[in-house]
Structures are given as C-alpha cells and as structure tokens.
Amino acid sequence: MKKPKWVVEKEQAKKASAAETVWMFGLHAVRDALQNPNRQRLRLVVTKNAHDKLADAIEVSGMTPEIVDPRKFNVPLDRNSVHQGAALEVKPLEWGRMEDVCVGKPDLPPRVVLLDKVTDPHNVGAILRSAEVFGACAVIGTRHHSAPETGALAKTASGALERQPYLRIRNLSDGIVALQKMGYIVLGLAGEADQTIEEALEGKRDRPVALVLGAEGPGLRQKTRETCDALVRIDFAGGFGSLNVSNAAAVALYAARG
C-alpha cells in the first residue's frame, strides 16, 4: 500500500533533520561549543595558532583536532567568514518542548522573546545575547521563515547559543496561544501602539511575559497581531522612533523585567 504524501514528506523531513550539521567558526563560538556537554560534536579543524588558544577547551571536549595549514583551511564555510583558524562541525542543539522550557525558574517571573519572520542570523544572534543577559527562558522562532542555527548566528551570539534556549516551532500563533494557556501575557511590539511596555505591565510584573517582535520593515503579521494580548511600543525621547530588531529586543526585555 502506497504511503500518503504527508507521511512521506514527514519521514523525509525527519531524515533531513537527523543528517543536518552546522559548522561553527571563530574562537569564541568554537570554544563555547567545545565546553558545552550537551553539544554533539563531530569534527574540529584548527590551525596551530588556534589550537594553542583553544587547548584547554579541546582537552575538556576530548576531541582529536585536525591541525591544518592556514593556507589550506578547507572547511565548507562562506569565503567571507572570519573563522580565526577554528571550525567545528556539530549537530544542532535540542532544547525540548516549548512548554517545558518556558516554565521558568521558581523565583523569577518568566520572560520569553518570540520572533515573527526574523530571518537575519546576525539579528537573532544578537537577540540571543540580550536574552541571556536579561534572563529570558527562551527565544522562539518558526521552523520556516526564521534564522536557523548557523555558524554566523553562533558567532554573533558569542557563546549565548550554547546556553540560551533557541526554539523553532511550527506555527507562531499556536505558540502564542500555548503560552497564554500557561498564564503568559503576550505583548506584540508595534510602533503605532497606544501604550508602552511599562504601561501594559503596570501591576503585572509578577506575571510571565512574552514579547513578540517582527522583522524590520514588515513588522508583525496580521495574524500575530490578532493573537497577542496587546500591542505595545517602546517610548522614544524624540520624534525619531526606529530601532534595529535586536536593539528593540534588548530594550523591550529591560522594560519588561520582573
């Protein structure tokens, strides 16, 4: 009996996911991945200079590196990648179910960042750094139309990718509804909103809060706007009110702190 098309596609996607690997590059990103016990590492390629700088982390990892001549650094990276003589092939991290990750810590009101079609890995990497600094439970994007785990993202995150949960779910609106059922207040950032983040959270800072940010230009999609509990804005001092999405995420997390 022939399998239905959806079953075949699901099996193919599962196989592709199992075969997926990521090349980390740069001293900071490689060092943190080597020191992460939850990271499945496959291949380490370094120059002698990079090996010396990463010696402690390499020893901790138990890996046997391939030491190569800097002129023969034959690793599948973009030619513009600043690898600093270090590249590490790994499997993407598995953080588990969103509902489990977003429970938070006992004495800290949970904070989560959701990304609506934010595809630039540099922006997502910077958002992961801010999320780690401000104690967010997770950064959540979608499986399609969001930045996947890549070497460029890891390098921009400067190690945060190894510690800050980054989840990619099937449907953002469904994820928002799931968080609302967990007691989250879900706030979508929109420049034209009537209230600020601080006003929306007046007397509610002990509640779990999710902040939803859209891509620069398009902003939040209509379905996302309709699913959020409220739209909020960042209060600007002057007439000019535009921030890069990664900067907006940092300011929003600070404004929404518990």
ChimeraX commands (.cxc) that place a marker at each C-alpha (Angstrom):
marker #1 position 0.00,0.00,0.00 radius 0.5
marker #1 position 1.38,3.38,-1.01 radius 0.5
marker #1 position 2.07,5.81,1.83 radius 0.5
marker #1 position 0.15,9.09,1.84 radius 0.5
marker #1 position 2.12,12.08,0.59 radius 0.5
marker #1 position 2.09,13.77,4.02 radius 0.5
marker #1 position 3.59,10.66,5.64 radius 0.5
marker #1 position 6.37,10.53,3.04 radius 0.5
marker #1 position 7.11,14.24,3.49 radius 0.5
marker #1 position 7.21,13.86,7.28 radius 0.5
marker #1 position 9.64,10.94,7.03 radius 0.5
marker #1 position 11.84,12.84,4.58 radius 0.5
marker #1 position 11.91,15.87,6.88 radius 0.5
marker #1 position 12.86,13.65,9.82 radius 0.5
marker #1 position 15.73,12.09,7.85 radius 0.5
marker #1 position 16.96,15.50,6.70 radius 0.5
marker #1 position 16.87,16.78,10.28 radius 0.5
marker #1 position 18.84,13.77,11.51 radius 0.5
marker #1 position 21.51,14.39,8.86 radius 0.5
marker #1 position 21.74,18.15,9.49 radius 0.5
marker #1 position 25.01,19.52,10.79 radius 0.5
marker #1 position 26.29,23.03,11.49 radius 0.5
marker #1 position 29.80,24.42,11.11 radius 0.5
marker #1 position 30.67,26.74,13.99 radius 0.5
marker #1 position 33.58,29.11,13.40 radius 0.5
marker #1 position 35.53,31.70,15.30 radius 0.5
marker #1 position 37.40,31.27,18.58 radius 0.5
marker #1 position 34.56,32.29,20.92 radius 0.5
marker #1 position 31.84,30.22,19.26 radius 0.5
marker #1 position 34.07,27.15,18.92 radius 0.5
marker #1 position 35.34,27.42,22.49 radius 0.5
marker #1 position 31.83,27.56,23.96 radius 0.5
marker #1 position 30.63,24.68,21.81 radius 0.5
marker #1 position 33.62,22.58,22.87 radius 0.5
marker #1 position 32.80,23.27,26.52 radius 0.5
marker #1 position 29.08,22.53,26.18 radius 0.5
marker #1 position 28.40,18.95,27.39 radius 0.5
marker #1 position 25.03,18.99,25.59 radius 0.5
marker #1 position 26.59,19.71,22.20 radius 0.5
marker #1 position 27.15,16.75,19.88 radius 0.5
marker #1 position 30.49,17.47,18.20 radius 0.5
marker #1 position 31.66,15.74,15.02 radius 0.5
marker #1 position 34.80,17.33,13.58 radius 0.5
marker #1 position 37.25,20.01,14.73 radius 0.5
marker #1 position 39.57,21.76,12.28 radius 0.5
marker #1 position 42.11,24.26,13.62 radius 0.5
marker #1 position 45.35,25.96,12.71 radius 0.5
marker #1 position 48.30,25.57,15.08 radius 0.5
marker #1 position 47.76,29.09,16.41 radius 0.5
marker #1 position 44.05,28.49,17.09 radius 0.5
marker #1 position 44.85,25.11,18.65 radius 0.5
marker #1 position 47.15,26.78,21.15 radius 0.5
marker #1 position 44.46,29.32,22.08 radius 0.5
marker #1 position 41.80,26.63,22.44 radius 0.5
marker #1 position 43.97,23.98,24.12 radius 0.5
marker #1 position 42.03,23.91,27.41 radius 0.5
marker #1 position 38.64,23.69,25.71 radius 0.5
marker #1 position 39.87,20.98,23.33 radius 0.5
marker #1 position 41.11,18.95,26.28 radius 0.5
marker #1 position 37.75,19.29,28.05 radius 0.5
marker #1 position 35.91,18.16,24.91 radius 0.5
marker #1 position 38.04,15.05,24.45 radius 0.5
marker #1 position 38.17,15.68,20.71 radius 0.5
marker #1 position 41.13,14.97,18.48 radius 0.5
marker #1 position 41.52,18.04,16.27 radius 0.5
marker #1 position 42.71,18.18,12.68 radius 0.5
marker #1 position 45.56,20.70,12.64 radius 0.5
marker #1 position 45.90,22.30,9.22 radius 0.5
marker #1 position 47.98,24.89,7.44 radius 0.5
marker #1 position 46.20,28.29,7.44 radius 0.5
marker #1 position 46.53,28.36,3.63 radius 0.5
marker #1 position 44.72,25.01,3.36 radius 0.5
marker #1 position 41.76,25.64,5.64 radius 0.5
marker #1 position 39.39,23.54,3.54 radius 0.5
marker #1 position 36.18,23.73,5.52 radius 0.5
marker #1 position 32.72,24.37,3.97 radius 0.5
marker #1 position 32.36,27.97,5.15 radius 0.5
marker #1 position 31.39,31.12,3.33 radius 0.5
marker #1 position 34.55,32.76,1.97 radius 0.5
marker #1 position 33.76,35.91,3.98 radius 0.5
marker #1 position 33.54,34.03,7.28 radius 0.5
marker #1 position 36.06,35.26,9.85 radius 0.5
marker #1 position 36.94,31.83,11.22 radius 0.5
marker #1 position 40.14,32.81,13.09 radius 0.5
marker #1 position 41.59,29.39,12.27 radius 0.5
marker #1 position 38.92,27.38,14.09 radius 0.5
marker #1 position 35.90,25.48,12.77 radius 0.5
marker #1 position 33.78,22.85,14.49 radius 0.5
marker #1 position 31.11,20.65,12.89 radius 0.5
marker #1 position 28.25,19.96,15.28 radius 0.5
marker #1 position 24.66,18.77,15.47 radius 0.5
marker #1 position 22.01,21.42,16.23 radius 0.5
marker #1 position 21.06,21.60,19.90 radius 0.5
marker #1 position 17.85,20.01,21.15 radius 0.5
marker #1 position 16.19,22.13,23.84 radius 0.5
marker #1 position 13.00,20.11,24.24 radius 0.5
marker #1 position 9.34,21.20,24.33 radius 0.5
marker #1 position 8.43,24.87,24.46 radius 0.5
marker #1 position 6.01,24.25,27.34 radius 0.5
marker #1 position 8.80,22.73,29.43 radius 0.5
marker #1 position 11.45,25.34,28.59 radius 0.5
marker #1 position 9.11,28.28,29.26 radius 0.5
marker #1 position 8.10,27.21,32.77 radius 0.5
marker #1 position 10.96,29.36,34.04 radius 0.5
marker #1 position 12.76,29.42,37.37 radius 0.5
marker #1 position 10.99,29.33,40.75 radius 0.5
marker #1 position 11.83,32.85,41.95 radius 0.5
marker #1 position 11.98,34.74,38.65 radius 0.5
marker #1 position 8.92,35.73,36.57 radius 0.5
marker #1 position 9.49,34.10,33.15 radius 0.5
marker #1 position 10.29,36.23,30.12 radius 0.5
marker #1 position 10.26,34.94,26.53 radius 0.5
marker #1 position 11.04,36.51,23.15 radius 0.5
marker #1 position 9.12,35.38,20.06 radius 0.5
marker #1 position 10.31,36.31,16.57 radius 0.5
marker #1 position 7.89,36.75,13.69 radius 0.5
marker #1 position 9.81,36.09,10.44 radius 0.5
marker #1 position 13.13,37.48,11.70 radius 0.5
marker #1 position 15.49,35.78,9.26 radius 0.5
marker #1 position 18.82,37.61,9.66 radius 0.5
marker #1 position 21.18,35.33,11.66 radius 0.5
marker #1 position 23.13,38.32,12.95 radius 0.5
marker #1 position 19.98,39.85,14.43 radius 0.5
marker #1 position 18.94,36.55,16.01 radius 0.5
marker #1 position 22.44,36.01,17.39 radius 0.5
marker #1 position 22.38,39.46,18.99 radius 0.5
marker #1 position 18.91,38.80,20.41 radius 0.5
marker #1 position 20.17,35.58,21.99 radius 0.5
marker #1 position 22.92,37.55,23.73 radius 0.5
marker #1 position 20.39,40.03,25.11 radius 0.5
marker #1 position 18.03,37.23,26.14 radius 0.5
marker #1 position 20.82,35.58,28.11 radius 0.5
marker #1 position 21.81,38.86,29.79 radius 0.5
marker #1 position 18.23,39.62,30.87 radius 0.5
marker #1 position 17.43,36.06,31.97 radius 0.5
marker #1 position 14.86,35.10,29.33 radius 0.5
marker #1 position 13.66,31.49,29.31 radius 0.5
marker #1 position 13.85,31.21,25.54 radius 0.5
marker #1 position 13.98,32.87,22.15 radius 0.5
marker #1 position 11.38,31.31,19.85 radius 0.5
marker #1 position 11.12,31.47,16.07 radius 0.5
marker #1 position 9.42,29.30,13.48 radius 0.5
marker #1 position 10.77,26.33,11.56 radius 0.5
marker #1 position 10.24,28.21,8.32 radius 0.5
marker #1 position 10.94,31.92,7.79 radius 0.5
marker #1 position 13.29,32.28,10.74 radius 0.5
marker #1 position 17.07,32.10,11.07 radius 0.5
marker #1 position 18.27,28.52,11.59 radius 0.5
marker #1 position 21.20,27.62,13.80 radius 0.5
marker #1 position 24.25,28.56,11.71 radius 0.5
marker #1 position 27.88,29.46,12.20 radius 0.5
marker #1 position 27.12,33.13,11.53 radius 0.5
marker #1 position 24.36,33.13,14.14 radius 0.5
marker #1 position 26.60,31.38,16.68 radius 0.5
marker #1 position 29.46,33.82,16.09 radius 0.5
marker #1 position 27.20,36.84,16.59 radius 0.5
marker #1 position 25.70,35.23,19.70 radius 0.5
marker #1 position 29.26,35.00,21.09 radius 0.5
marker #1 position 28.60,31.83,23.07 radius 0.5
marker #1 position 24.99,32.56,24.07 radius 0.5
marker #1 position 23.71,29.95,21.60 radius 0.5
marker #1 position 25.21,27.24,23.82 radius 0.5
marker #1 position 23.35,28.46,26.92 radius 0.5
marker #1 position 20.26,30.35,25.78 radius 0.5
marker #1 position 17.40,28.13,24.53 radius 0.5
marker #1 position 16.56,28.87,20.89 radius 0.5
marker #1 position 13.43,27.03,19.78 radius 0.5
marker #1 position 11.85,26.87,16.35 radius 0.5
marker #1 position 8.19,25.87,16.34 radius 0.5
marker #1 position 5.78,25.05,13.53 radius 0.5
marker #1 position 3.31,27.90,13.97 radius 0.5
marker #1 position 3.89,31.16,15.86 radius 0.5
marker #1 position 0.23,31.89,16.56 radius 0.5
marker #1 position -0.25,28.42,18.02 radius 0.5
marker #1 position 2.83,29.01,20.17 radius 0.5
marker #1 position 1.38,32.29,21.43 radius 0.5
marker #1 position -1.88,30.57,22.36 radius 0.5
marker #1 position 0.05,27.82,24.18 radius 0.5
marker #1 position 1.93,30.45,26.20 radius 0.5
marker #1 position -1.32,32.27,27.01 radius 0.5
marker #1 position -2.72,29.00,28.38 radius 0.5
marker #1 position 0.38,28.85,30.62 radius 0.5
marker #1 position -0.53,32.26,32.05 radius 0.5
marker #1 position 1.70,34.42,29.86 radius 0.5
marker #1 position 0.83,37.98,28.93 radius 0.5
marker #1 position 1.80,38.22,25.26 radius 0.5
marker #1 position 2.78,41.68,24.04 radius 0.5
marker #1 position 3.44,42.45,20.38 radius 0.5
marker #1 position 5.78,45.33,19.61 radius 0.5
marker #1 position 4.36,47.85,17.13 radius 0.5
marker #1 position 5.46,51.45,16.68 radius 0.5
marker #1 position 1.89,52.73,16.36 radius 0.5
marker #1 position 0.64,51.10,19.58 radius 0.5
marker #1 position -1.20,53.34,22.05 radius 0.5
marker #1 position 0.55,52.07,25.18 radius 0.5
marker #1 position 4.13,51.46,26.21 radius 0.5
marker #1 position 5.52,48.20,27.59 radius 0.5
marker #1 position 5.68,49.75,31.06 radius 0.5
marker #1 position 2.03,50.85,30.90 radius 0.5
marker #1 position 0.86,47.43,29.74 radius 0.5
marker #1 position 2.67,45.72,32.61 radius 0.5
marker #1 position 1.63,48.13,35.37 radius 0.5
marker #1 position 0.87,45.95,38.40 radius 0.5
marker #1 position 1.51,42.76,36.39 radius 0.5
marker #1 position 5.29,42.34,36.51 radius 0.5
marker #1 position 4.94,39.16,38.56 radius 0.5
marker #1 position 3.22,37.51,35.57 radius 0.5
marker #1 position 5.05,35.58,32.84 radius 0.5
marker #1 position 5.58,37.87,29.84 radius 0.5
marker #1 position 6.26,37.09,26.18 radius 0.5
marker #1 position 7.47,39.81,23.82 radius 0.5
marker #1 position 6.78,39.36,20.10 radius 0.5
marker #1 position 8.98,41.18,17.57 radius 0.5
marker #1 position 8.55,41.27,13.82 radius 0.5
marker #1 position 11.03,41.66,11.01 radius 0.5
marker #1 position 12.32,45.14,10.24 radius 0.5
marker #1 position 10.07,46.77,7.69 radius 0.5
marker #1 position 7.03,44.46,7.64 radius 0.5
marker #1 position 6.76,44.21,11.41 radius 0.5
marker #1 position 4.25,41.78,12.92 radius 0.5
marker #1 position 1.97,39.85,10.62 radius 0.5
marker #1 position -1.78,40.46,10.96 radius 0.5
marker #1 position -2.47,37.01,12.44 radius 0.5
marker #1 position 0.27,37.56,15.02 radius 0.5
marker #1 position -1.17,40.96,15.97 radius 0.5
marker #1 position -4.62,39.48,16.45 radius 0.5
marker #1 position -3.31,36.67,18.66 radius 0.5
marker #1 position -1.29,38.88,21.04 radius 0.5
marker #1 position -2.98,40.14,24.21 radius 0.5
marker #1 position -1.94,43.71,23.43 radius 0.5
marker #1 position 0.26,45.78,21.14 radius 0.5
marker #1 position 2.89,47.95,22.82 radius 0.5
marker #1 position 5.57,50.38,21.80 radius 0.5
marker #1 position 8.98,51.43,23.05 radius 0.5
marker #1 position 8.77,55.01,24.29 radius 0.5
marker #1 position 11.21,57.23,22.40 radius 0.5
marker #1 position 12.58,60.55,23.61 radius 0.5
marker #1 position 12.22,62.37,20.30 radius 0.5
marker #1 position 10.38,62.24,17.03 radius 0.5
marker #1 position 12.59,59.52,15.56 radius 0.5
marker #1 position 11.40,56.12,16.75 radius 0.5
marker #1 position 13.09,53.28,14.87 radius 0.5
marker #1 position 15.40,50.59,16.23 radius 0.5
marker #1 position 17.12,47.58,14.74 radius 0.5
marker #1 position 15.13,44.50,15.84 radius 0.5
marker #1 position 17.98,43.20,18.00 radius 0.5
marker #1 position 18.26,46.57,19.78 radius 0.5
marker #1 position 14.50,46.68,20.19 radius 0.5
marker #1 position 14.58,43.22,21.79 radius 0.5
marker #1 position 17.19,44.34,24.32 radius 0.5
marker #1 position 15.25,47.50,25.24 radius 0.5
marker #1 position 11.96,45.56,25.45 radius 0.5
marker #1 position 13.46,42.91,27.72 radius 0.5
marker #1 position 14.82,45.61,30.00 radius 0.5
marker #1 position 11.46,47.42,30.06 radius 0.5
marker #1 position 9.61,44.16,30.84 radius 0.5
marker #1 position 11.95,42.89,33.55 radius 0.5
marker #1 position 10.25,41.39,36.60 radius 0.5
marker link #1:1,2 radius 0.2
marker link #1:2,3 radius 0.2
marker link #1:3,4 radius 0.2
marker link #1:4,5 radius 0.2
marker link #1:5,6 radius 0.2
marker link #1:6,7 radius 0.2
marker link #1:7,8 radius 0.2
marker link #1:8,9 radius 0.2
marker link #1:9,10 radius 0.2
marker link #1:10,11 radius 0.2
marker link #1:11,12 radius 0.2
marker link #1:12,13 radius 0.2
marker link #1:13,14 radius 0.2
marker link #1:14,15 radius 0.2
marker link #1:15,16 radius 0.2
marker link #1:16,17 radius 0.2
marker link #1:17,18 radius 0.2
marker link #1:18,19 radius 0.2
marker link #1:19,20 radius 0.2
marker link #1:20,21 radius 0.2
marker link #1:21,22 radius 0.2
marker link #1:22,23 radius 0.2
marker link #1:23,24 radius 0.2
marker link #1:24,25 radius 0.2
marker link #1:25,26 radius 0.2
marker link #1:26,27 radius 0.2
marker link #1:27,28 radius 0.2
marker link #1:28,29 radius 0.2
marker link #1:29,30 radius 0.2
marker link #1:30,31 radius 0.2
marker link #1:31,32 radius 0.2
marker link #1:32,33 radius 0.2
marker link #1:33,34 radius 0.2
marker link #1:34,35 radius 0.2
marker link #1:35,36 radius 0.2
marker link #1:36,37 radius 0.2
marker link #1:37,38 radius 0.2
marker link #1:38,39 radius 0.2
marker link #1:39,40 radius 0.2
marker link #1:40,41 radius 0.2
marker link #1:41,42 radius 0.2
marker link #1:42,43 radius 0.2
marker link #1:43,44 radius 0.2
marker link #1:44,45 radius 0.2
marker link #1:45,46 radius 0.2
marker link #1:46,47 radius 0.2
marker link #1:47,48 radius 0.2
marker link #1:48,49 radius 0.2
marker link #1:49,50 radius 0.2
marker link #1:50,51 radius 0.2
marker link #1:51,52 radius 0.2
marker link #1:52,53 radius 0.2
marker link #1:53,54 radius 0.2
marker link #1:54,55 radius 0.2
marker link #1:55,56 radius 0.2
marker link #1:56,57 radius 0.2
marker link #1:57,58 radius 0.2
marker link #1:58,59 radius 0.2
marker link #1:59,60 radius 0.2
marker link #1:60,61 radius 0.2
marker link #1:61,62 radius 0.2
marker link #1:62,63 radius 0.2
marker link #1:63,64 radius 0.2
marker link #1:64,65 radius 0.2
marker link #1:65,66 radius 0.2
marker link #1:66,67 radius 0.2
marker link #1:67,68 radius 0.2
marker link #1:68,69 radius 0.2
marker link #1:69,70 radius 0.2
marker link #1:70,71 radius 0.2
marker link #1:71,72 radius 0.2
marker link #1:72,73 radius 0.2
marker link #1:73,74 radius 0.2
marker link #1:74,75 radius 0.2
marker link #1:75,76 radius 0.2
marker link #1:76,77 radius 0.2
marker link #1:77,78 radius 0.2
marker link #1:78,79 radius 0.2
marker link #1:79,80 radius 0.2
marker link #1:80,81 radius 0.2
marker link #1:81,82 radius 0.2
marker link #1:82,83 radius 0.2
marker link #1:83,84 radius 0.2
marker link #1:84,85 radius 0.2
marker link #1:85,86 radius 0.2
marker link #1:86,87 radius 0.2
marker link #1:87,88 radius 0.2
marker link #1:88,89 radius 0.2
marker link #1:89,90 radius 0.2
marker link #1:90,91 radius 0.2
marker link #1:91,92 radius 0.2
marker link #1:92,93 radius 0.2
marker link #1:93,94 radius 0.2
marker link #1:94,95 radius 0.2
marker link #1:95,96 radius 0.2
marker link #1:96,97 radius 0.2
marker link #1:97,98 radius 0.2
marker link #1:98,99 radius 0.2
marker link #1:99,100 radius 0.2
marker link #1:100,101 radius 0.2
marker link #1:101,102 radius 0.2
marker link #1:102,103 radius 0.2
marker link #1:103,104 radius 0.2
marker link #1:104,105 radius 0.2
marker link #1:105,106 radius 0.2
marker link #1:106,107 radius 0.2
marker link #1:107,108 radius 0.2
marker link #1:108,109 radius 0.2
marker link #1:109,110 radius 0.2
marker link #1:110,111 radius 0.2
marker link #1:111,112 radius 0.2
marker link #1:112,113 radius 0.2
marker link #1:113,114 radius 0.2
marker link #1:114,115 radius 0.2
marker link #1:115,116 radius 0.2
marker link #1:116,117 radius 0.2
marker link #1:117,118 radius 0.2
marker link #1:118,119 radius 0.2
marker link #1:119,120 radius 0.2
marker link #1:120,121 radius 0.2
marker link #1:121,122 radius 0.2
marker link #1:122,123 radius 0.2
marker link #1:123,124 radius 0.2
marker link #1:124,125 radius 0.2
marker link #1:125,126 radius 0.2
marker link #1:126,127 radius 0.2
marker link #1:127,128 radius 0.2
marker link #1:128,129 radius 0.2
marker link #1:129,130 radius 0.2
marker link #1:130,131 radius 0.2
marker link #1:131,132 radius 0.2
marker link #1:132,133 radius 0.2
marker link #1:133,134 radius 0.2
marker link #1:134,135 radius 0.2
marker link #1:135,136 radius 0.2
marker link #1:136,137 radius 0.2
marker link #1:137,138 radius 0.2
marker link #1:138,139 radius 0.2
marker link #1:139,140 radius 0.2
marker link #1:140,141 radius 0.2
marker link #1:141,142 radius 0.2
marker link #1:142,143 radius 0.2
marker link #1:143,144 radius 0.2
marker link #1:144,145 radius 0.2
marker link #1:145,146 radius 0.2
marker link #1:146,147 radius 0.2
marker link #1:147,148 radius 0.2
marker link #1:148,149 radius 0.2
marker link #1:149,150 radius 0.2
marker link #1:150,151 radius 0.2
marker link #1:151,152 radius 0.2
marker link #1:152,153 radius 0.2
marker link #1:153,154 radius 0.2
marker link #1:154,155 radius 0.2
marker link #1:155,156 radius 0.2
marker link #1:156,157 radius 0.2
marker link #1:157,158 radius 0.2
marker link #1:158,159 radius 0.2
marker link #1:159,160 radius 0.2
marker link #1:160,161 radius 0.2
marker link #1:161,162 radius 0.2
marker link #1:162,163 radius 0.2
marker link #1:163,164 radius 0.2
marker link #1:164,165 radius 0.2
marker link #1:165,166 radius 0.2
marker link #1:166,167 radius 0.2
marker link #1:167,168 radius 0.2
marker link #1:168,169 radius 0.2
marker link #1:169,170 radius 0.2
marker link #1:170,171 radius 0.2
marker link #1:171,172 radius 0.2
marker link #1:172,173 radius 0.2
marker link #1:173,174 radius 0.2
marker link #1:174,175 radius 0.2
marker link #1:175,176 radius 0.2
marker link #1:176,177 radius 0.2
marker link #1:177,178 radius 0.2
marker link #1:178,179 radius 0.2
marker link #1:179,180 radius 0.2
marker link #1:180,181 radius 0.2
marker link #1:181,182 radius 0.2
marker link #1:182,183 radius 0.2
marker link #1:183,184 radius 0.2
marker link #1:184,185 radius 0.2
marker link #1:185,186 radius 0.2
marker link #1:186,187 radius 0.2
marker link #1:187,188 radius 0.2
marker link #1:188,189 radius 0.2
marker link #1:189,190 radius 0.2
marker link #1:190,191 radius 0.2
marker link #1:191,192 radius 0.2
marker link #1:192,193 radius 0.2
marker link #1:193,194 radius 0.2
marker link #1:194,195 radius 0.2
marker link #1:195,196 radius 0.2
marker link #1:196,197 radius 0.2
marker link #1:197,198 radius 0.2
marker link #1:198,199 radius 0.2
marker link #1:199,200 radius 0.2
marker link #1:200,201 radius 0.2
marker link #1:201,202 radius 0.2
marker link #1:202,203 radius 0.2
marker link #1:203,204 radius 0.2
marker link #1:204,205 radius 0.2
marker link #1:205,206 radius 0.2
marker link #1:206,207 radius 0.2
marker link #1:207,208 radius 0.2
marker link #1:208,209 radius 0.2
marker link #1:209,210 radius 0.2
marker link #1:210,211 radius 0.2
marker link #1:211,212 radius 0.2
marker link #1:212,213 radius 0.2
marker link #1:213,214 radius 0.2
marker link #1:214,215 radius 0.2
marker link #1:215,216 radius 0.2
marker link #1:216,217 radius 0.2
marker link #1:217,218 radius 0.2
marker link #1:218,219 radius 0.2
marker link #1:219,220 radius 0.2
marker link #1:220,221 radius 0.2
marker link #1:221,222 radius 0.2
marker link #1:222,223 radius 0.2
marker link #1:223,224 radius 0.2
marker link #1:224,225 radius 0.2
marker link #1:225,226 radius 0.2
marker link #1:226,227 radius 0.2
marker link #1:227,228 radius 0.2
marker link #1:228,229 radius 0.2
marker link #1:229,230 radius 0.2
marker link #1:230,231 radius 0.2
marker link #1:231,232 radius 0.2
marker link #1:232,233 radius 0.2
marker link #1:233,234 radius 0.2
marker link #1:234,235 radius 0.2
marker link #1:235,236 radius 0.2
marker link #1:236,237 radius 0.2
marker link #1:237,238 radius 0.2
marker link #1:238,239 radius 0.2
marker link #1:239,240 radius 0.2
marker link #1:240,241 radius 0.2
marker link #1:241,242 radius 0.2
marker link #1:242,243 radius 0.2
marker link #1:243,244 radius 0.2
marker link #1:244,245 radius 0.2
marker link #1:245,246 radius 0.2
marker link #1:246,247 radius 0.2
marker link #1:247,248 radius 0.2
marker link #1:248,249 radius 0.2
marker link #1:249,250 radius 0.2
marker link #1:250,251 radius 0.2
marker link #1:251,252 radius 0.2
marker link #1:252,253 radius 0.2
marker link #1:253,254 radius 0.2
marker link #1:254,255 radius 0.2
marker link #1:255,256 radius 0.2
marker link #1:256,257 radius 0.2
marker link #1:257,258 radius 0.2
view
